[in-house]
Amino acid sequence: MGKVYADATAALAGLLRDGMVIHSGGFGLCGIPDALIDAVKESGVKDLTIVSNNAGIDDVGLGKLLRTRQVRKMIASYVGENAEFARQFLAGELEIEFNPQGTLAERIRAGGAGIPAFYTKTGVGTKVAEGKPTAEFDGETYVQERGIFADLALVHAFRGDTEGNLVYRRTARNFNPMMATAAKVTVAQVEHLVQPGEIDPDHVITPGIFVKRMIALPAGHEKRIEQRTTRPRAA
């Protein structure tokens, strides 16, 4: 069967259910699978555990799922610029599992590599390590962290072919490649959909074997900028 679907709703049909764990790529608003997130919102599924670096901003990307109270738990690195995320966390309305950013990245990578747990020095002696096993290696204390393998991964890529091979662009790569390997089913949205053979094999970052379904974004699809910083042009 072909991997390319007409739209995000069709691509997620039959995959969504209450209480599932979803990887959502991106960093801030950079490289987020926004069209797929919108389809999750419209589906009405709830009690979701979302694994993402952060939850973007209010009413954009994952911020929409927080606003509609479809998220029960966030596994993330920081609250970021999302006021609703911060409000729900401080009010005890949202379960949060904070991770140092590198630890979160490695937990996802480990999940994709079939590694159930690993040890790191990051977080030893802090709240991050509370309740977790520790061990000594070469006279140093390390804390055990578990790999994360999700039910569904939603990723954004710059270019993809119809076989699911993906190429990411610059910082929009971020968490997307590792998440694509660490779920039962990966669904990708791509800015430019091409035919097999049009991507140099050396440029493929995520092999198509990891991608089960995909959609092509429409021309002119808006990519929001979280913090726009400019300087005056030279005279």
Salt bridges, closest charged atoms under 4 A:
ASP18 OD2 - LYS46 NZ 2.96
ASP34 OD2 - HIS221 NE2 2.94
ASP38 OD1 - LYS64 NZ 2.85
GLU42 OE2 - LYS41 NZ 3.23
ASP58 OD1 - ARG67 NH2 3.52
ASP59 OD1 - ARG67 NE 3.22
GLU84 OE1 - ARG67 NH1 3.55
GLU84 OE2 - ARG87 NH2 3.08
GLU93 OE1 - ARG69 NH2 3.09
GLU93 OE1 - ARG87 NH2 2.86
GLU95 OE1 - ARG72 NH1 3.01
GLU95 OE2 - LYS73 NZ 3.81
GLU97 OE1 - LYS73 NZ 2.96
GLU97 OE2 - ARG107 NH1 2.68
GLU106 OE2 - ARG109 NH2 2.85
GLU130 OE2 - LYS127 NZ 3.98
GLU140 OE1 - LYS121 NZ 3.42
GLU145 OE2 - LYS132 NZ 2.96
ASP151 OD1 - ARG17 NH2 3.23
ASP151 OD1 - LYS184 NZ 3.35
GLU191 OE2 - HIS156 NE2 2.86
GLU191 OE1 - LYS223 NZ 3.04
